[in-house]
Amino acid sequence: MQVAILMIHVAIAIALVALILLQQGKGADAGASFGGGASQTVFGSRGSGSFLSRATAVLAAAFFATSLALAYFASQAGEAPEEVGIPDAEVVEQQSAEPTLDDKGNGADNAAPVLEEGGN
């Protein structure tokens, strides 16, 4: 179910980007007075503004709905079960048998050599 909603979400996002890029800006009305608006007769005498605006609003609402659905699925999947296989810190410390630099019981001198000052 989540994969299907994700695929629909991506398709809506691509369609939304395409619809937004097809729309004209508010400054494009001045170019229509010089004969540039005659090519928009496909969408009727009012132009493509109302159709594209309405389609963008519908796709934006669908994008919002799929976003909420995906967020719900992500929140349900985010709840971890009791045993997920991650050991506690105490168990990790008990399993470590290798000596570290903090261990001082081996008789080995872990201190760095000291440089003498005042050399010639």
For each residue, the residues with C-beta under 8 A, 3 or more apart:
1: 4 5 73
2: 5 6 70 73
3: 6 7
4: 1 7 8
5: 1 2 8 9 66 69 70 73
6: 2 3 9 10 70
7: 3 4 10 11
8: 4 5 11 12 66
9: 5 6 12 13 63 66 67 70
10: 6 7 13 14
11: 7 8 14 15
12: 8 9 15 16 59 62 63 66
13: 9 10 16 17 63
14: 10 11 17 18
15: 11 12 18 19 59
16: 12 13 19 20 56 59 60 63
17: 13 14 20 21
18: 14 15 21 22
19: 15 16 22 23 52 55 56 59
20: 16 17 23 56
21: 17 18
22: 18 19 48 52
23: 19 20 48 49 52 53 56
24: 28 48 49
25: 28
26: 29
27: 30
28: 24 25 31 32 36
29: 26 32 33
30: 27 33 34
31: 28 34 36 37
32: 28 29 36 37
33: 29 30 37
34: 30 31
35: 38
36: 28 31 32 39
37: 31 32 33 40 47
38: 35 41
39: 36
40: 37 43 47 48
41: 38 44 45
42: 48
43: 40 46 47 48 51 52
44: 41 47 51
45: 41
46: 43 49 50
47: 37 40 43 44 50
48: 22 23 24 40 42 43 51 52
49: 23 24 46 52 53
50: 46 47 53 54
51: 43 44 48 54 55
52: 19 22 23 43 48 49 55 56
53: 23 49 50 56 57
54: 50 51 57 58
55: 19 51 52 58 59
56: 16 19 20 23 52 53 59 60
57: 53 54 60 61
58: 54 55 61 62
59: 12 15 16 19 55 56 62 63
60: 16 56 57 63 64
61: 57 58 64 65
62: 12 58 59 65 66
63: 9 12 13 16 59 60 66 67
64: 60 61 67 68
65: 61 62 68 69
66: 5 8 9 12 62 63 69 70
67: 9 63 64 70 71
68: 64 65 71 72
69: 5 65 66 72 73
70: 2 5 6 9 66 67 73 74
71: 67 68 74 75
72: 68 69 75 76
73: 1 2 5 69 70 76 77
74: 70 71 77 78
75: 71 72 78 79
76: 72 73 79
77: 73 74
78: 74 75
79: 75 76
80: 84
81: 84
82:
83:
84: 80 81
85:
86:
87: 91 92
88: 91 92
89: 92 93
90: 93 94
91: 87 88 94 95
92: 87 88 89 95 96
93: 89 90 96
94: 90 91
95: 91 92
96: 92 93 100
97:
98:
99: 103 106
100: 96 103
101: 110
102:
103: 99 100 106
104: 110
105:
106: 99 103
107:
108:
109:
110: 101 104
111:
112:
113:
114:
115:
116: 119
117:
118:
119: 116
120:
